[in-house]
Each structure stands twice: as C-alpha cells, then as structure tokens.
C-alpha cells in the first residue's frame, strides 16, 4: 500500500512523473499499449512499476499497491507465480528458438487441445491481434467472401485495419478497407439476421466475444451458431478474456456452443507472450500443407513458438486444472463485488459507483449526478484508490489475492466513496479531480 502518512491531497509520484516524461520522449504514447497510457490515470498520478509479486506491485517511488486487472487481464495467477516461473527457467538454459520446431511445440499443442477439446487444431502466436486477424483471413479464404461482421458492443479485437478502421482512431486506414467491416449488436439475433440478409453471400464471418460484462441471453450463442450455418459464414469466438476466466476451455465450454474458430491469449501465459488460434481441422488446414487448394498465409511468426512461453502456457493450464483457479477467481470476485456495493451504498453512492460483470471479470462504472458515465468522477475515484494503495483501472481479480487484500480494497473504496458523495453534493467534482480528467482510449484527437 502507499506510505502510511500519505493523504490524497499530498500523494505525489515524482520519480514516476519523471519516468513518464522519459517514456513520452522515446515511446509514442508513453507506453506500448494504449490502455497503459498515463492519460488513463489522473494527471501526474500514473505510477511506473518497479516490480510485482503475487497480487502486489511496487512503483519506482516506493509505494506498494494491491493490483487489479494485472497486465490487462493477462496475469491471472499473480506475478512471478512459482509454477510458471519454474517452467520457464527450465527452458531458458535449453535454448528458446530453433531453425526447426521444438518438441515443446508438440507438447504444448497436445496440452492445449486437451484443455480445449472443442478445437481440433491449434497454432500459437505472440499476441491476440495476430490470432484474430488470422481467424478472419481463414474465414475469408474458406468462404470466398470479403466482409467481416463484428460485434459492435465489444471494445477490441485487433490492431489490424479490419477492426481499427471502425474506431475513432481510424487515421491511416483506407476507406475501402473500412467498408468491408460491418457490425451487429450483441444479444440481438433478429438484427444479425437482417445484416446477413442485407449482405447476402458477402459476410465471411461473425466475430464476437461470447460473453463480456453481461451474460449472453438464453439461446443467443446457439442462435448465432444456427445463423452462421444457415448463411454459410464462419463463427469466431474471441476468447482472449473469457478463456480461463469463464472456464479452462473458455466460454464455448461453459455455454456449450462450439465455434468454427476461437482465439485465446492473455491468461494463457500469465504475463508471458503467447496466444492461440484454434478450431475445426477443415478450416485450420487451409493454413497448412495437407490440402490441394490455394495456400493461406496463416500465422508465420519467428517468435510464435518460443519454448519458454509455451512452457509457461502449459504450466498455466496445469495450475488452473489442478488448483481450481477459475472457481477461486469467481469466489474472490464475488467477495469483492459484494464489499464494494455495500461500501458504496453505505456512503450514499450506490447508484453512482456501480460494479458490473462476471465475478472473475469485474469492471466498474463511475456515474455523475444524472447517473451518466463521467470521466471526471472516474478521475476522482482513481485518485482516491491510488492514494489508498489500490491500483485498479478495473476490479478484475487475480488468483493471488487473499481475503485481507479484498478487505483492504473495500476499506479504500469506502473512503473513496465518501469523497465521491461530497462531490455529488457539490454537483461538481472539479475540486477533487486536480487536473485534466482521464480520457477514453479510443478518441480521434490526442
């Protein structure tokens, strides 16, 4: 937690501030992921991390924090998890990359397909964008159709043009590319069927996260499966977040609906760079050598099969299964959600600080006097959390948290909610924001 004598008004991060200036001078945006940018945090209160262990991280100013949303949801077991780091160390002295496949690639593929039995083949990569774009490419190749239909209610699929062209940050992407991506609303089968009918025989795939902050309506995913079959398009589940957090085999296993292709990442490596494209053999083999048709340049990455990352993935899968990690994430999340809701209600802001989502993937909304989303109130809330030693752009839990961490987090949330109440009573949070508000990632102007 932050130093004991720290008060919100006095909380400063001088070393982090200087490091952020150095980052901006050298790295566009000051970070290698926009969601980690200092514009996502209150002005001059964006900690630069020194190290982490378990559910805690330390910044270069010497403050300790309870951390949520670790590694943008990738570190689900906690930092430096012993089973994962041990597996990685075993490979480091054996070499990490060779001119031919390593036996580790066979073992990792066998382990993944045993964990996700709804898939028949798998190919590994280093990031989620490459995997989802490869899925889209396979769908286009298999169907001979140009259009991609993506779920408009899900925030991110890829850094590639077919998706980024649909966002507010579409600079540099030709309009002709944007025209090939269309959108459908989550949970609305009728609207999706209307879209497929309007672009009859043009849509190569439907791509979506099978679940996010809300549960899929009854029959929805099965209905999408039927629509995709009837209209001859490929159904792709982006399981970057739902993979492992919903179940070891992803949301497809939990809800009993099998997509044609699915993509995994984030929790798969517990912070090590590994992602996966998996799916039906007939589709996946289009990127292989054992067919007579046109070849698809699927995934061909120099570092896609680094041995230590694949070893990390295997260790993660073993840990999830043997230690019941998914169930633990739900238990921790339920305890946290209940505590935050009780604290907000007790301070009279239960309608303004709102926790949403599956217990293993909690987010929160900060609403203004009119109960509308507010970046100013989010800034106020983040300032109070940081000063109390809680680093929480979301409330996504890791398995390394314990009950004491959750209890301390709820205490800090209660203190933040007391300040939130004062701002609501004043009908103006400006005095508690202390600088520019945090900003959404996807916006047209810097």
Buried (B, 14 or more C-beta within 10 A) or exposed (E): BBEEEBEBEEBEBEBBBEBBEEBBEEEEBBBEEBEBBBBBBBBBBBBBBBEBEBBBBBBBBEBBBBBBBBBBBBBBBBBBBEBBBEBBEEBEEEEBEEEEEBEBBEBBBEBBBEBBEBBBBBBBBBBBBBBBBBBBBBBBBBBEBEBBBBBEBBEBBBBBBBBBBBBEBBEEBEEEBBEBBBBBEBBBBEBBBEBBEEBEEBBBBBBBBBBBBEEBEEEBBBBBBBBBEEBBBBBBBBBBBBBBBBBBBBBBBBBEBBBBBBBBBBBBBBBBBBBBBBBBEEBBBBBEEEEEEEEBEBBEBEEBBBBBBBBBBBBBBBBBEEEBBBEBBBBBBBBBBBBBBBBBEEBBBBEBBBBBBBBBBBBBBBBBBEEEEBBBBBBBBBBBBBBBBBBBBBBBBBBBBEEEBBEBBBBBBBBBBBBBBBBBEEEEBEEBBBEEBBBEBBEEEE
